[in-house]
């Protein structure tokens, strides 16, 4: 569908008044009646018609649960006074029936002086561009979307490959299975490839997705890694995915054929060790001898510790009280007073050394004098 300001009068006079003096716009859809999830290419061209102003545009599509979209390209010819912008979008309608694609368009008007001023600073000091902004109401674009055939899982042109690394395994050993879907169309992402009520254990990982959006649609490669396991032999029923190609309007199926897996049971007799380890109690009493040896060693150590503790306590209690007093002396004067008050004859040598040090010119080593006094105690 194409619009220009010249023929918009036939649709809406208010839109013509808003746009006639500044720019024209042209919408184009590559198809009007797509199927659900069939790619639709939307293009929009904005062309400035008022050369007296500097015109800028901000455009995007409204978000909606009726469709998904992705901007593919934007090309701008920025001459300030004759701006041209070309937008390209990829749209996927997500439900059948009549839907409307709606838009946001912001027209920004400024002047040459404002543009020059905004770029007059250096790279780290770009000044703000002053604009007069106006929201432009654009008419919605209608789509009449056709429903898909019943039970369609994939929409587009796809092929499927699979890889089963082995079909024989031991009980509960994982059996890797990988399914890859490639092609062009709506991205082939599925919650699960296998039904929930399978008769084996299923291990799954997140799909590995590689997608590129183009004007032909979305080119995708999706890898589904998984693994199966069971205690006995089993069959994996065929995986059948129903697909639909909107271009040819034909249905087709992608299939993983039935797979049989042989599971070897583990011989129970091989799981039981024929050698008793440890040996039965009635055949080997060596453990008791070892235990008694540990108890004797432990008892000896315990009694030795108690004996040493008692001996230390006895020695401490029978130690001469004068020794503690001598050891508590902090300086020469205190030691001299203690020795003279206790027994001046027994400690005559120590007293003489202390007096010469305190009242004469003699020099002594305090710790040695204290040790000498301690040795005099019997």
C-alpha positions as CSV (number, residue, x, y, z in Angstrom):
1,X,0.0,0.0,0.0
2,X,1.4,3.4,-0.9
3,X,0.4,6.8,0.4
4,X,1.5,10.3,-0.6
5,X,0.4,13.6,0.9
6,X,-1.4,14.4,-2.4
7,X,-3.8,11.5,-2.1
8,X,-4.1,11.5,1.7
9,X,-7.0,14.0,1.4
10,X,-9.1,11.1,0.3
11,X,-8.4,9.3,3.6
12,X,-7.9,12.0,6.2
13,X,-7.8,15.7,5.8
14,X,-6.1,16.3,9.2
15,X,-3.1,14.2,8.2
16,X,-2.7,16.1,5.0
17,X,-2.7,19.4,6.9
18,X,0.0,18.2,9.3
19,X,2.3,16.8,6.6
20,X,1.8,18.8,3.4
21,X,4.3,21.5,4.0
22,X,7.1,19.4,5.4
23,X,7.4,15.9,4.0
24,X,5.7,13.0,2.2
25,X,5.7,9.4,3.2
26,X,5.2,6.1,1.3
27,X,4.4,2.7,2.9
28,X,4.8,-0.6,1.1
29,X,3.9,-4.1,2.1
30,X,5.1,-7.0,-0.1
31,X,1.9,-9.0,0.7
32,X,-1.6,-8.1,1.9
33,X,-2.9,-11.6,2.9
34,X,-0.1,-13.5,4.6
35,X,-0.4,-16.7,6.6
36,X,0.3,-16.8,10.3
37,X,4.1,-16.6,10.8
38,X,4.7,-15.9,7.1
39,X,7.3,-13.1,6.7
40,X,6.1,-9.7,5.5
41,X,8.4,-7.0,4.4
42,X,7.4,-3.4,5.2
43,X,9.2,-0.4,3.8
44,X,8.7,3.3,4.6
45,X,10.1,6.2,2.7
46,X,10.1,9.7,4.2
47,X,10.9,12.6,1.8
48,X,11.3,16.2,3.0
49,X,9.4,18.8,0.9
50,X,10.0,22.0,3.0
51,X,13.5,23.2,2.2
52,X,13.3,26.1,4.8
53,X,13.9,23.9,7.8
54,X,16.3,21.2,9.0
55,X,14.1,18.0,9.4
56,X,14.9,14.9,11.4
57,X,12.8,11.8,12.0
58,X,12.4,9.1,14.7
59,X,10.3,6.1,13.5
60,X,9.5,2.7,14.8
61,X,6.6,0.1,14.9
62,X,4.4,-0.3,17.9
63,X,4.9,-3.5,19.9
64,X,1.9,-5.9,19.8
65,X,1.1,-9.5,20.7
66,X,-0.5,-9.7,17.2
67,X,2.9,-9.6,15.4
68,X,6.6,-9.6,15.9
69,X,9.0,-7.4,14.0
70,X,12.7,-6.7,13.3
71,X,14.2,-3.6,11.7
72,X,16.4,-4.9,8.8
73,X,17.8,-1.6,7.4
74,X,17.7,2.2,7.6
75,X,19.2,4.5,5.0
76,X,19.4,8.2,5.5
77,X,20.3,10.9,3.0
78,X,21.0,13.8,5.3
79,X,21.2,17.1,3.4
80,X,19.5,19.0,6.2
81,X,17.1,20.7,3.9
82,X,16.0,17.7,1.8
83,X,16.2,14.7,4.1
84,X,15.3,11.3,2.8
85,X,15.0,8.2,5.0
86,X,14.3,4.6,3.9
87,X,13.2,2.0,6.5
88,X,12.9,-1.8,6.0
89,X,11.2,-4.1,8.5
90,X,10.6,-7.8,8.7
91,X,7.2,-8.6,10.3
92,X,5.7,-11.9,11.3
93,X,1.9,-11.9,12.0
94,X,1.2,-14.2,15.0
95,X,-2.5,-14.7,14.8
96,X,-5.1,-15.1,12.1
97,X,-7.8,-12.6,11.2
98,X,-7.7,-8.8,10.8
99,X,-4.8,-7.1,12.5
100,X,-3.5,-3.6,12.3
101,X,0.2,-2.6,12.3
102,X,0.6,0.7,14.1
103,X,3.5,3.2,14.3
104,X,5.4,5.9,16.2
105,X,6.7,8.8,14.1
106,X,8.4,11.8,15.7
107,X,9.1,14.9,13.4
108,X,12.0,17.0,14.8
109,X,12.5,20.5,13.3
110,X,15.6,22.5,13.9
111,X,17.8,25.1,12.2
112,X,21.2,25.3,10.6
113,X,22.5,27.5,13.4
114,X,21.4,24.9,16.0
115,X,23.0,22.1,14.1
116,X,26.3,24.0,13.8
117,X,26.2,24.9,17.5
118,X,25.6,21.4,18.6
119,X,28.7,20.2,16.8
120,X,31.0,23.2,17.6
121,X,32.5,21.5,20.7
122,X,35.1,18.7,20.6
123,X,34.2,15.0,20.8
124,X,33.9,15.1,24.6
125,X,31.9,18.3,24.6
126,X,29.1,18.0,22.1
127,X,26.3,20.4,22.8
128,X,22.6,19.5,22.8
129,X,20.7,19.9,19.6
130,X,17.6,22.1,20.1
131,X,14.6,20.8,18.2
132,X,10.8,21.3,18.1
133,X,9.3,17.8,18.3
134,X,5.9,16.8,17.0
135,X,4.2,13.4,17.1
136,X,2.8,12.5,13.7
137,X,-0.2,10.3,13.7
138,X,0.1,7.7,10.9
139,X,-2.8,5.5,9.8
140,X,-2.5,1.8,10.7
141,X,-1.8,-0.7,8.0
142,X,-4.3,-3.5,7.9
143,X,-3.4,-7.1,7.3
144,X,-5.8,-10.0,6.7
145,X,-4.0,-13.0,8.1
146,X,-4.8,-16.5,6.9
147,X,-4.8,-19.4,9.4
148,X,-2.4,-22.3,9.2
149,X,-3.4,-25.9,8.6
150,X,-4.2,-27.8,11.8
151,X,-1.3,-29.0,13.9
152,X,1.3,-27.1,12.0
153,X,4.5,-26.9,14.0
154,X,6.9,-25.2,11.5
155,X,6.2,-22.5,9.0
156,X,8.7,-22.1,6.2
157,X,11.0,-24.2,4.1
158,X,13.0,-26.4,6.4
159,X,14.9,-29.7,6.4
160,X,15.7,-32.0,9.3
161,X,18.8,-34.1,10.1
162,X,19.5,-36.3,13.1
163,X,22.4,-38.1,14.6
164,X,22.3,-41.2,16.9
165,X,25.8,-42.0,18.1
166,X,25.1,-45.6,19.2
167,X,22.2,-48.0,19.6
168,X,23.8,-50.3,22.2
169,X,24.5,-49.4,25.8
170,X,24.6,-50.7,29.3
171,X,21.7,-50.2,31.7
172,X,21.1,-46.5,32.5
173,X,24.0,-45.5,30.2
174,X,23.1,-42.2,28.3
175,X,22.4,-42.6,24.5
176,X,23.1,-39.2,22.8
177,X,20.6,-38.0,20.2
178,X,20.9,-34.7,18.2
179,X,18.2,-33.2,15.9
180,X,19.0,-30.3,13.6
181,X,16.5,-28.2,11.8
182,X,17.7,-25.7,9.1
183,X,15.9,-23.5,6.6
184,X,14.2,-20.2,6.0
185,X,11.0,-19.1,7.7
186,X,9.7,-18.4,11.2
187,X,12.4,-19.6,13.6
188,X,11.9,-23.3,14.3
189,X,12.0,-23.1,18.1
190,X,9.9,-25.7,19.9
191,X,9.4,-26.4,23.6
192,X,10.0,-30.1,23.1
193,X,10.4,-32.5,20.2
194,X,9.4,-35.6,22.1
195,X,6.1,-36.1,24.0
196,X,6.1,-36.0,27.8
197,X,4.8,-39.6,28.3
198,X,7.9,-41.5,27.0
199,X,8.8,-44.8,28.6
200,X,12.5,-43.9,29.1
201,X,14.5,-41.2,30.9
202,X,15.0,-38.1,28.7
203,X,17.8,-35.6,29.3
204,X,17.5,-32.3,27.3
205,X,19.6,-29.1,27.0
206,X,18.7,-25.7,25.6
207,X,18.6,-25.6,21.8
208,X,21.6,-24.1,20.0
209,X,20.2,-21.3,17.8
210,X,21.8,-19.5,14.9
211,X,19.5,-17.0,13.1
212,X,19.9,-14.3,10.5
213,X,17.1,-12.0,9.4
214,X,16.9,-11.0,5.7
215,X,14.3,-9.7,3.3
216,X,13.7,-13.3,2.3
217,X,12.8,-14.2,5.9
218,X,14.8,-15.6,8.8
219,X,17.5,-18.1,8.0
220,X,17.9,-20.4,10.9
221,X,19.8,-23.4,12.2
222,X,18.5,-24.9,15.5
223,X,20.2,-27.9,17.1
224,X,18.3,-29.9,19.7
225,X,20.8,-31.9,21.9
226,X,19.4,-34.7,24.1
227,X,20.1,-38.1,25.6
228,X,18.0,-41.2,26.4
229,X,18.5,-43.9,29.0
230,X,16.8,-47.0,30.2
231,X,17.3,-50.2,32.2
232,X,16.2,-52.4,29.4
233,X,16.0,-52.4,25.6
234,X,13.4,-49.9,24.2
235,X,12.1,-48.2,21.1
236,X,12.0,-44.5,20.3
237,X,8.8,-43.9,18.4
238,X,9.1,-41.8,15.2
239,X,9.4,-38.0,15.6
240,X,7.0,-36.4,13.1
241,X,6.9,-32.6,12.7
242,X,4.1,-31.1,10.5
243,X,5.3,-28.2,8.5
244,X,3.8,-25.7,6.1
245,X,5.5,-23.7,3.3
246,X,3.5,-20.4,2.7
247,X,5.2,-19.8,-0.7
248,X,4.0,-23.0,-2.2
249,X,1.0,-23.4,0.2
250,X,1.9,-27.0,0.7
251,X,2.2,-29.2,3.8
252,X,5.1,-31.5,4.4
253,X,6.6,-33.5,7.3
254,X,10.0,-33.7,8.9
255,X,10.7,-37.1,10.4
256,X,13.1,-38.9,12.7
257,X,12.3,-42.6,12.0
258,X,11.8,-45.1,14.8
259,X,15.0,-46.1,16.6
260,X,15.6,-49.3,18.5
261,X,18.1,-49.4,21.4
262,X,19.6,-52.6,22.8
263,X,20.4,-52.3,26.5
264,X,22.6,-55.0,28.1
265,X,21.5,-56.0,31.6
266,X,24.2,-56.2,34.3
267,X,24.9,-59.7,35.6
268,X,23.9,-59.6,39.3
269,X,26.5,-62.3,40.1
270,X,29.3,-60.1,38.7
271,X,28.2,-57.3,41.1
272,X,28.7,-59.6,44.1
273,X,32.4,-59.9,45.3
274,X,33.2,-63.6,45.9
275,X,36.0,-62.7,48.3
276,X,34.9,-61.6,51.8
277,X,36.4,-58.2,52.6
278,X,36.7,-57.8,55.5
279,X,36.9,-61.5,56.4
280,X,34.0,-62.9,58.6
281,X,34.4,-62.5,62.4
282,X,34.5,-66.2,63.1
283,X,37.4,-66.8,60.7
284,X,39.7,-63.9,61.8
285,X,40.2,-62.7,65.4
286,X,43.2,-60.5,64.5
287,X,41.0,-57.4,64.7
288,X,40.5,-58.1,68.5
289,X,44.3,-58.2,69.1
290,X,44.7,-55.0,67.2
291,X,41.9,-53.3,69.2
292,X,43.4,-54.5,72.6
293,X,46.8,-53.1,71.5
294,X,45.2,-49.7,70.8
295,X,43.5,-49.8,74.2
296,X,46.8,-50.6,76.0
297,X,48.6,-47.8,74.2
298,X,45.8,-45.3,74.9
299,X,45.7,-46.4,78.6
300,X,49.4,-46.0,79.0
301,X,49.4,-42.6,77.5
302,X,46.5,-41.5,79.6
303,X,48.1,-42.7,82.9
304,X,51.5,-41.1,81.9
305,X,49.7,-37.8,81.4
306,X,48.0,-38.0,84.8
307,X,51.3,-38.9,86.4
308,X,53.2,-36.0,84.9
309,X,50.4,-33.6,85.8
310,X,50.4,-34.9,89.5
311,X,54.2,-34.7,89.6
312,X,54.2,-31.1,88.3
313,X,51.5,-30.2,90.8
314,X,53.5,-31.7,93.7
315,X,56.7,-30.0,92.6
316,X,54.9,-26.7,92.4
317,X,53.3,-27.1,95.8
318,X,56.6,-28.2,97.5
319,X,58.7,-25.4,95.9
320,X,60.4,-23.0,98.4
321,X,58.3,-19.9,98.9
322,X,61.5,-17.7,98.9
323,X,62.2,-18.7,95.2
324,X,58.9,-17.1,94.1
325,X,59.7,-13.9,96.1
326,X,63.1,-13.7,94.5
327,X,61.7,-14.3,91.0
328,X,59.1,-11.5,91.6
329,X,61.7,-8.9,92.3
330,X,61.8,-6.3,89.5
331,X,65.0,-4.4,90.3
332,X,68.2,-4.5,92.3
333,X,66.9,-2.5,95.3
334,X,63.9,-4.8,95.8
335,X,66.1,-7.8,95.6
336,X,68.6,-6.3,98.1
337,X,65.9,-5.6,100.7
338,X,64.5,-9.1,100.3
339,X,67.9,-10.8,100.8
340,X,68.9,-8.7,103.8
341,X,65.5,-9.3,105.5
342,X,65.7,-13.1,104.9
343,X,69.2,-14.2,105.7
344,X,72.1,-11.8,105.3
345,X,74.8,-14.5,105.9
346,X,73.5,-17.0,103.4
347,X,73.2,-14.4,100.7
348,X,76.3,-12.3,101.7
349,X,77.9,-12.5,98.2
350,X,74.8,-11.4,96.4
351,X,74.1,-8.6,99.0
352,X,77.7,-7.3,98.5
353,X,77.3,-7.1,94.7
354,X,74.0,-5.4,95.0
355,X,75.3,-2.8,97.5
356,X,78.3,-1.9,95.3
357,X,76.1,-1.5,92.4
358,X,73.5,0.7,94.2
359,X,75.8,2.7,96.4
360,X,79.2,2.5,94.7
361,X,80.6,2.3,91.2
362,X,80.2,-1.5,90.8
363,X,78.4,-2.9,87.8
364,X,76.5,-6.2,87.8
365,X,74.2,-8.3,85.7
366,X,70.9,-8.3,87.5
367,X,69.6,-11.6,86.2
368,X,72.9,-13.4,87.1
369,X,72.8,-12.0,90.7
370,X,69.1,-13.2,90.9
371,X,70.1,-16.6,89.7
372,X,73.0,-16.8,92.2
373,X,70.6,-16.0,95.0
374,X,68.2,-18.7,93.8
375,X,71.0,-21.3,93.8
376,X,71.7,-20.6,97.5
377,X,68.2,-21.9,98.5
378,X,68.2,-25.6,99.5
